[in-house]
Amino acid sequence: MTSQHPHLPAPGKHTPTSTYRLQLSKDFTFKDAREHLGYWRNLGITDLFLSPILQAVPGSMHGYDVVDHKHISKELGGRAQFEELANAAHQEGLGLVVDLVPNHMAVPTPVWINRPMWSVLKRGKESPYAHWFDIDIDQPILMPILGKRIGQVLADQELKLEQMVIPTEPERGEQWILRYYDHYFPVAEGTESLPLEVLVERQHYRLAHWKVADEELNYRRFFDVDTLAALRVEERDVFDSTHALLLELFNAGYIDAFRVDHPDGLADPAGYFHWLSQATGGAWIAAEKILEDAERLPSDWPIAGTTGYDTSWRLTALQVDPRASLPLGTLMQTLTADSPSSYPQMQREAKAQIIDTSLAAEVRRIGQLVWKICQNDFRLRDYTFRSLVDCLRELIIEMPCYRAYVTPGQPASTLSREIVAAAAERALRHLEPEHSDTMEVVIALVLGDETGSAALKESDPDRQEFLVRFQQVCGAVMAKGVEDTTFYRWTHLLCLNEVGSNPQAFGISADNLHFFARDIQTNWPATMTTNSTHDTKRCEDVRMRLAIISQYPTLWAQIVSDLRDATQPYRPNDLDGRSENMLWQTLIGTWDEKGPISSDRLRQYLVKAIREQKTWTTWTAPDETREKELLDYVDQIICDPQVAEIVSRWRSETRQATRYTIVANKALQLTMPGVADVYQGSEITQTSLVDPDNRRPVDFNDLAQRLSLLDQEGLDHTADPSLDDLKLNVTAAILRLRRRRKECFVSATASYEALALSTGYAVAFARGTASEGPQIVTIARRLSGVLSRYQGDFRPEHTVVLPEGSWKDICSNEVFPGGMQSLEELLFKRGARILERVE
């Protein structure tokens, strides 16, 4: 591996070729993972990719709620079991990638589980951890955990002053604490003898009603999650302390590479990655960076690339027929009254709602900061608080991506300026003309430019803080306003409502995919590609079943009409249209060969989905009556034989296209440029929806037996094998190929070449090396349902031009010569073919 490329690991550092994501928990520990290493090695992956391994809140099912950076999770098996897993994995030839969470720590119940946070609550500014958290330490830290207002809580004597030994600080003996049911808080030294009401007032924290959080919270959260408090890893000692154990394990050879969670929440992502790269000597690092549409990853980040959402949404859109936009838009409008052109306004409204509700405290904080900046500058003090906040609010709404990447003390890039200027131009359309000069001031502060008194530009810490916090708020509003609100309201075609996706890009061409792939190979050859993750709203197979809707829009409209007619007798009178459109698509997307998913799973998903819509019901104010009516409706739908008959008709019509599309999607992802990630269990078909549904346990023993049987008996495409076997067969074959021919997939010298096709119903490309030329060919179906409707299948004149040489199918061992070949023959009863050059 050459060391010349800026986004490849340093010489001697490990580079994965393919990863297998494991979701660790108390129910699947290091020891459990060790038992299945043989299966993953046989599957063909090169690296295990572990969810966070540091000590999280007891019982955590995901690991992102870290409470202790000094210890490996006891629930997962502790350090000894982790080291045993690492040693065993390395003996099997598998590397280990670990998920790193630098942005936040949990605020658990009870708080003492997080010793640094407990210390800050007890000692305030005097705590050695006071600078760890992104807190306004000059004010009492808001703890919004009360079920009533503080006055009522005191009147009802629900706060108790007690003494106890804190389990995480036994060496201190008994300590005074305040208890509110199962919540425990420290008592500042010297205040324990005060009357209770005075004692409560004298603490370094403020107990408050839970509804106060959105408006008055004074610590930065992970998005709007009150129980996750942001860390200041931009402080070197905080970085060193929170990364010490993982870096120790890396330097000792137990960890080989890292995936970094949510870097956009950091004060200085580029600076953070430089520190991490230096600390690891140039390790392979992937960032969970959400790129919006055509957004590019900052080239100055010393990392391998993203975690792959940019690839995932393009592969989904590749299987969406753009011609279905209008008929599916008409159906959406019939059910919901949302027109196909209303998406931009819906997104504006959702982001505005988030700004005014769950993230109001964060937006108010930067509003007060920009007001303070102007008041302290003689030249700017005539700009009013209202006009500044109005401009700030509209600018945040119009920001098209998570952040513009402006760093204090460094000139803003041309791209950053273009992003902010364009957002400001759109924002001004929603403001009175007199706001234009105020917007100029806001833009200058956002970009770190000189405005007002020149002498204050570099020296004013408030300006530097505003520049950082504006970007952090933009990312939070983007995530909560778009991904967690708009994507639950917009029901045009649900497979396009995915993390990092653009629902307005209703399908993309093969040429678009090729352009993207060539760019990745040139600039980010070791980035990650993915199809499913622990954060995707729908797994890859659900998305592909939904993409099929676009290939049969007329049939789909009839199916929905028939479903509505069949369920009319028990349909709720005021059924929300968006919820209904979401329901029918989810039903089809998750109905596989085994039938529908369980009523419990569908109910749990819909509760989350309708509350995330934040229209007729919400998490904080649920409409329990209407929710129950919807969920009762779901129960009856699942059991209705008429519904089953209608769905069977849809599945019968679309069966072959669905099978082709699921296999084609997997084959394309695994052969695209970059490190291919396989989410646990996705080597066969799944029906997983948004978390926690996608974290359900996986039967690895069954997968191992299935793969072993395939290896022994092979797969006969003419015998109509199960879709699970088809997907597992192609996944294992490609992963083994990648391991064998790594230089063709993950290297600076790997090549990507689009192959000539005579039809738009397929996509084909060659992978190889600059010195040897094409070595691997991928040919996959595209829009199979449309092709089936129009002409049945490929015609004799539909061809692909293979590179010179002889080409062997990696699954069937059939050999084809180079030159023009018939797609009718190559893709007969296949969703994809992967060919390897042979002598």
N, C-alpha and C positions, 0 to 999 in steps of 0.2 A: 504494500500500500504506500503510495507516494505521500511525502510530507509537504508537497508543494501546495496542495489545495487548502485554502483557509478554513474550510468547513469539514475537514476530515480530522480524526484524532491524530495526535502527535505520534511519531514513529515509536513502535513498540506498544502502543496502547490498543486495547481491544476494540474492535468494531463488530457489532452484531451483524448478521446477515438476515436473520429472521428472529422474531421474539414471540413468546407465548405468554400472554397476560394472565396472571393468577390473582384472584381476589381472595386475599387471606383474611381470616377471621377466627374467632374462638372455635368455630365449627370446621375450619380448614386451616390447620396450623403448619408450621415448618415440617413437623414430623409427618403429617399427612402428605405434604408435597413430596417429601423424600421417597415415599412409597411408589410414586408414579413417574419417576425420572426415566425409567426404561421406556415407558410409552412415549414421552415427549422426544426422547432421542430417536426412537423408531419413526416417529411422525416426521422428523426431519428438521426440527427447529434448531437454532444454534444457541439461543439464550432464553432463560426464564426471565420474565418481567414481573416483578413483585410489587403489589400495592404497598403503601407505606408500612415500614417495619418498626418505627419507634413507638414508645409507649403512648397509646391513645387512651381516650376515656374508656374505662372498663366496660366491656360488652360491645364496643364499637364494631360495626360490621363493614367498615370501609377503611379506617385508619387515618383519615385526614384530620381528625380532631385530636391532634398531638397534645400531650400534657407534660411530657418529660423527654428532653433531648439527650439525656445521659444514659438511657436504658432502652434495650430492645424489648418490645412488647412481651409481657409475661404471658398474656393470653395466647400469643402465637408460639410460645415456647422459650422465650428469653434468648440471651446471646449464645448460650451453648448449643441450643437446637438450631439457631440460625447458622452458626459456623459449621455444624454437621451437615446441614442442607447444602451450604456453599461447597464444602469439600466433596460431598457426594456428587453434586452437579458437575463440578470440575472434573471429577473422575470419569463421568459419562461424556465429557467433552462439551458440556453446556456452560455458557457464561451466565452471569447474574446481573440483571439490570434492576435497580431499586428506585422506587418513586420517592422523590424528595419534596417536602412541603415547607418552603421557606417563608411563606406569606403570613401565616397566622398560627395561633395556638388556641386550644379550646378554653372556654370559660365554663368549666364543668359544674355539676351538682353532685356532691359538695365541692366548693371552690378549692379546698385544700389539696385536692388531687393534683392541681397545677400549682406547684410550690412557688414559682416566680410570681404568679398572679396573686396568690395568697399573701406573699410578702409585700407586694405593692399595696394591696388593700389594707394591710395592717400598719405599714410604716409610711406610706405615701412617698414623698420626695426623699425620705431617708432610706428607702429600700435600695439595695444594690441592684435591683431589677427595675428601678423606676424608669430608666431610659430604654428598656427592652420593648415596651409596648407603645403603639402609636396613640398615646393618650394625652389629653390636655391635663397635665399633672397639677396645674395651678387650681384646678377645680376638683371637687369631690367626684370620684368615678361613678357614673350612673350605673346602678344595678337594677334593671327594670324587671323584677321577678315577683312583685306582689300581686295578689289577685284582686286587691282593692286599693284605694288611695291610702297613703300613709296614715292620714288622720284616723281613718276608720280602722285600719289594722291596729293602731295603738289603742284606740277605744275598745276594740274587741279583745285586747290583751293576747294577740296572736304572736307577738315578738317576745321571745324568752331570753333572758340573760342567764347563761349557765357556764360551768367550768367542765372542761374535758381535756383528755390527751389527744392531740391531733395526730392521726395515724401517720402522716407524712413528716411530722416533727416530734417524734416521741422523746427525743433528747431534751426538749424544752419543758417536759412535765405538763401538768395541767395548765390550760390557758382559758382565759375568759373568751366566750364566743356569744354571738347573737344567733338565735335559731328561729327560723321561720319555716315550720313544718320540716321538710327534708333539706332545706337550704341552711347552710352554716356560714357565718361571716366572722372574721377576727375583730377583736376589740382593741383599739389603740391603747397603748400603755398609759396608765394614769387616768383613764376615763371610766373605769369599771365601777367607781363609787358614785357616779353622777346619777341624778334622776333619769329614768329610761328615756324620756323624750329628749333631754339635753344630751345624753350619751349618744343617741342615734344621730343627733345633729353634729356631734363633734368627730365623727369618723372620717376617714379618708375616702369614703365612698358614700353614695346616697342611695338608699333603698327607695324604690319608686314603683308605682303601678306599671304593669307591663306595657300599657298603651302609650306610656311616655317615651318609649324607646325611639320611635320613628321621628320624633320632633326634637328631642333633647340629648340624645346619646352623645357622649363626648369621647368615645374611643372609636377608631376606624375599625369597621367590621369586614369580614369576608362577605362582600356584597351586602345583603341586609340580614345576615344571620347573627343574631345577638350573642350566640354562644361561641362565636369564633372571633377573637380579638387579634388585630393585625400586629405584626412584629416589625421592628425597625432594623431589618438586616442590613440597611445601609450604614449602620454603625459597625465598625470593624469588630469590636469585641463581641457584639451580639451575633454577627455572622460566625465568628470563630467558636463561640460557645454552643450555638445551635447546630453547627455542622461538625463539631469535633469527633463525635462517635462514628458517624458515617464515613468521615474522611479517614479515621483510624482503620476502619474495616476495609476501606478501599485500598489504603496503602499497604495493608497486611495481605491483600490479594483475595479477600472474601467477596468484595463487590467489584464488578468490572466496568459498570457504566451507570449513568443516572438519567432519569426522566424528571423534569422539574415542573411542579404543579403551579399553574396560574401566575406566571411571572409578571403579567400586566398589573398586578396589584402592588408591585414593589415600587419604591421611590425611584430607583434607577435600575431598570432591568439590564441595560448594557453593562453597567458597572458591576452588578451582581454576577453576571455570567463571566466577566473577566476575572473576578475573584475566584469563582468556582473552577474555571478552567486552569488558572494558575495553581490553585490548591491541589488539583488532581493531575497536574503535569500534562494537561491537554487530553482529558478523557472524552469518550463519546458522550455527548449530552444532548438530549432532546427536550424541547420546551413545549409545554401545553399552551401554545400561542394560537388563538383563534384569528385566522386571517379572513377578512371580509371580502368576498368576491375576488377582485383583481389585486387586492392589497398584497404587498411583498414583505417578506420577513426582513427586518433590518440587517443589512449586510455586515455591520460591525459587531454583531453578536458572535462571539467565538464558540459557536455550538454547531452541531450537525444539522439541525433543522427543527421542524415541528413534530408533533405527535401524529399528524396525518389527516386531520379533518379536511384540509384543503384538497387532498386526493379523494377522500371519501365522498364529498358532495358532488364532485365532478363525475365520479363513476355512477352515482345514483342518477344524476341528470342525463347522463349518456343514454340511459334506458327509458327516458321520458320523451314521449312524442310531442314536439312543440305544437302540432296541429290540434291537439286535444285541449289546448288552453281555453279556447272559446267555449266549446260545449261543456267542459267541466266548470268553467266560470259561470255559465248560464245555470247549471245545476246548483252551484253554490249560492247564486243570487236567489234562486227559487226557495232554497231552504233557509237561508240566513239573512237575505237582503244585502249582503256584502257584494259589491260589484267587482269584477276582475281588476278594475283600475283603482280600487280603494286602498290597496296595500300601503302606499306611502303615508296616507292620512291615518290609517290604523296604527302604523308604527309610531307616528308622531304622538298620537293620543296616548298610546301605551307608555312611551318614554316620559311624557309629561305627567302621567298618573304616578309613575314610580318616583319622579322627582318631587311630587307634591305629597307623597305618602311614605312609603317604606324607606326611601333615601332622603327624606326631607332634612334630617339632621345633618347629613354630610353636605348637602347642597347649601344649607343655611350657614354651615361652618365656613365654606369657601366664599360665600356671599359676604359674611362679616369680615373676612380677611381682606377681600378686595376693597371693601368700604374703608377699612382701617388704613390700607395702603394709600388710598386717595386722601383721607383725612390728614394723614401725616406728611403729605406732600403739598406744599403751598400751591403749586401749579395745577393740582388735580382736585383740590378740595371742593370745587363747585359741582362736581358730578354727584348726583343724588343717590342715596342708597337704593331707592326704588328703580331708578333707571339702570343702575349697575346690575342689580339682581335680575331685572327683566332681560337684559342682554345676555347675562351669564346663563340663565335658564334656557333661552332659545338657542344659544350656541351649543349647549350640551345636547339638546334634543337633535340638532342637525349634524352633530359629529357622526360620520359614517362608519367609524371603526373604533376599536377599544381605546386607542390613544394615538397621539401624534409624535411621540418619542422626542420630546424636547428635554434637554438636560440642563439644569442650572449651571451657569458659567460657560456654556458652550453655545456657539451660534446654531440657530435652528436650521435644519437642512431645507433645501428647496422643496422637497416632497412634503415635509411637515408644514411649511408655509402654504403650499397649495391646498393641503387638506383643510387647514384652519380657515384660510381665506374663502374657500368655496362654501364651507359650513356657515361662515359669517354672512356671506351673500344670501344664502337661503334663509338664515335666521332673520335678517332685516326685512324680508318680505312679510313677516308676521309681527312686525313692530312699527310704531309710528315713525315718520321720517326723522323726527328730532333725536331719535336714538342712535343715529349713524355715528356721531362724533363720540358718544359713549362707547359704542361697539369698537371703535378704533383703539380706545384705551384698553379695553378688555383684551383685544387681539394682541396688542403689544405686550401686555402682561403674560398672556398665555404663551407667547413665543419667546419671552425673555428679552424683548427689545427695549430700547431706550424710550421712555415716555415720562413726561413730567420733568422733574429735576434730574438731570443726567447723572449727578453724583450718587444718586440713590440706586442706580441700576444694579451695580454689583454688590453694594454694601448692605442693602436692605434685606434682612433675613425673611421678612414677610413676603417679599416678592418671590424669593426662591421657594418658600413654602407653598405659596399660591400656585406657582408653576407646576409643582409636583402634584399637589392635591387636586388640581383641576383634572389632570390626566387620570388620576386614580378614580375620581368620581365618574369621569366619562366611561371608563371600563365597566364600573358597577352598573351604571344606567343602561349601557349597551346590553350587558348580560341579563339584567332583570327586566328591562323594558322590551327587548327584542326576543331573546331566546326563551325567557321564562314568562312572557306575557303575550306578545304578538304571535309567536309560533303556536300558542294554544288557542288563539282567536281565529287565525287565518286557516281556512279549511279547504282551499282550492285543491291541493293534492298533498297529503300529509307527509309523504316521503321527502318532500323538498323542505320541510320545516325541521331542519337538523342543525346541530351545533356547527357553526361556520358556514352554513348554507345560505343561498340567496333564493328565496321562493319566487322572486320576480324573474329569475333566469329559468324559464319553464323549458328545460331541456337544453342540452348543448350538443354540438356536432363532434364527430370523430376528429376533425381538424383541430378543434378547440382543445381536445384531450391531448393530441399529439404536441401541440404548441406548449402546453403546460408541462408535459413529460420531458420534452427536450430542455426546457428551462430548468427543471428540477435536476436533471442529469448534469447540466453544465454548472449550476450554481450551488446545489445542495445534494450531492450524490449519495450522502449517507443519512438523509432525512428519513423520517418514519412514514410509512403508509399504513392506513388502517381502514377497516370497514365497520367494525363494532368496537365500542369501548364501554367502560362503566358509566360514562356520561352521555352516551347517545340516547336520544329519546325513543328510538326504535332500532332494533338490531338490523343487520344487513338484509336478512331474509324477509323480514316484515316490510322493509323499504322496497325490496324488489317486487313483492306481491302487490304493493301499492303502485309501483311504477307501471305494472301491467294494466292498471285502470286506465292510464293514458293511452294505452294501445287498443283498448276496446271501449271508447267513451260512450258510444250509442248503447251498447249492451249494458254498460254500467248504469246509465241513466234508467234503463228499463228495470234492472235489478233493484235499484234503490226504490223506484216506484212500486215494484211488487212487494218489497220488504215493508214499505210504509202501509200499503193496503192490507197486508197480512197481519200486521201488528196494530192496526187501527182500533180494534175493540178494547185494547188495554193501554193504549197510548195516553200519556199524561196530557191534560188539556193545555197546559202552558209549557210544553216541551221547548227548551231553548234550541233554536235552529243550528247554531254553531256546535252545540253539544251533540245534536242528532247527526249532523254531517260527520263529525269526528267519530261517533259511535259506529256508523255503517262502515266507514273505512277501516277502523280498528278491528271490527268483526272480521272483515275479509282479510286484512293483513295478518291476522293471527290464527286464522282457520286453516289448519294444514291437514295432512293425511289422517291424522288421529282425531280430527274434529275441532271444535272450538276450544279455546282456552277455558279454564274454569271460571265460573261465575265470580268467585272470590277475587281472582286475579284481574278480571275485567272491571269489577266494581272498584278495587283499589286504584287501578289506573285512572278510571273516570273521576273519582273523587279528587285525585291530584290534578288532573287536567282541567276540570271545571273550576276548581278554586284558583289555579294559576291564571285562568282567563281574567279573573278579577272583574267580572261584570255583574252577574246576578247572584253570585255567591263567592265568598273569599275564605281564606284561612282564619282571618281574625273575626269575621262576621258571617259565618255559614248560614245559608238558608236551608235549614235542616228539613223542612217540609218538602220543598221542591227537590232537594237532593234525594230524599227517600223515594219520591215518586219516580225519579229517573232510575235509581238503582233497582227498584222493584220492576220497572220496565225491562231492565237488562236481564234480571233473573228469568222473566217470562220469555224473553227473546231466545235466550240460550236453550230453553227447554221446548221451544215451539217447533213441532215437526214441519209446519209450513215454511218456517225460516230455514230449516235444515235442507228442505227440498229446493228452495230458491238458491241457497248458497251452493248446493251440489250442482245445480245447473251452471252457475258461474264457474265453478271449479272445473267442471267437465269441459266447458268451452275454452278455458284458459290454461288447462293443465300442462300441455306441452310447452307453451310459451313461458310459463312460470318456471318449469324445470330448466329450460335452456337459459333463462335470464339469471337464475340464481347461480348456476355453474359458471356462466360467462363472467358475472360480476366478481366471483371469487378468483377466477383465473387471471383476470385483468389486474386486480389488486396485487396479487402475489408476484406478478411479473413486471409491474411498473418500476421505474427507478426508485431506489430507496430501500430502507430496511422494512421488510414486511412484518406487520404485527398481526397475530391471530388472538382474538379475545377468547377466553376460556370457553370451550364447548362449541365455538362457531365453526369448527371443522365439519360439523354436520349441521342440519338446518335447525333453526331456533324460532321461537315465537316471542322473544323477550321484548318488553316495553321499557319505559323509563325506570330508573332506580326507585325503589330497591328490587323491582322485578328482574332486572338484568343481573342481579347478584345472587340469584338462586343457585343452589349447589349443582355441581356437574358430576355425573357418574363416569369417572375416568376409567373404572374397571370395564364398563360396558364399551367405552370407546376403544380401549386397548384390544378387547376381544374382537370387536368389529374390524379393526385395522388388521389384526393378525389373520382373520379369516379372508379378508380381501387380498392380503399378501400371498396366502396359500392358494386361493382359488381364482384370483383375478376377477375381472368384471366384464361381462358380456353386454355391450350396449344394445344388442338386438333382442335381449331377453327382458327388456323393460325393468332394469334394476331400480331399487328404491332411490329416491332423491338423496337421502342421507348417505347411501353408499356412493352415489355419483359425486357428491360434494367432498366426502372424505377421501375418495380415491384421487381426485384431481388435486386436492390440497396437499396430501402426503407426497404425491409425485412431484409437485412443484417445489415443495419445501426441501425435498431430498436433492432435487436438481440444483436449487440455490446453494445448498451446502456444498455440493460437488463442484459447482461452477461459480463460486463467489465472485470471481473477477468480472463476470458478465453482468452482475447485478448491483454490487456495492463497491465501487471504486471510481477514482477520478478518470480512469482510462476506459471504463465501461461505455458502451455506445447504445444509442437508441435511434432506430430508423423506422419511420412509417413505411408500410408496404402498400403497393398500388392495388386497389380494389376496383371492381367494376360496378359495385353496388354500395349503397349507404346502409345496408342491413347487416353489415359486419364491420369489425375494426381489426386491423392487423399491424403488428410491428415486430421488428427484430431486435434482439439484445445481443451484444457481443463485446468485443474489445477493439480499441483503435488499431492494434497491431494485427489481430487475427480476423477482423471483420465479423459479420453476423454469425452467431453460434446457436442462438435460441430464437424460435419464432412463436408468437402468440397469435392465434386467430380466434376471435370470439364473435358470437352473434350479438346483434344490436336490434332492438325493436322487433323482437321475434313475433309478437302478436300481430303487429301491423303487416309484416311479411306474410304471415299465415292467412290473414283476412284478404289480402289483395291477390295472392298468387299461390297459396299453399305452402311453398317452400322455395328454395333457390332454384333457378333455372340453369340450363346448361351454359348459357352465356355469362353467368355470374362467376367471376374468376378472381384469383389473387395471384400475384407474381411473387413466387418464393425466390430468395437469393440463390446464387449458384451453389451446387453441391447436392448431397443426398441428405434427406431429413427424416428422422425417425420419431414417431409418436412416443412420448415418454410413458404413456399408459398402456398402449396396445402393441408397441414395437413395430407397427406398420411403417414402411419406408416409402417416401415420396421424393421424386426428383425435383431439382430446382426448375425455375421457369414458371410459365403460366399453368395454374392448376384450378380445377373445378371446385368451387365451394359446395356444390351439390354433393360431391364425393367427400370432400374434407370434413364437412360439418353435418353429414348425414346422421341423424339421431344424436347429435352432440351439441352442447352449448358452446364448447370451445375445444380447440386442439392446441397442445403445446408440443412443438417439434424441436429436436436437438440435432445439430449437424453431426453427421457421421462420415468417416472416411470410406 
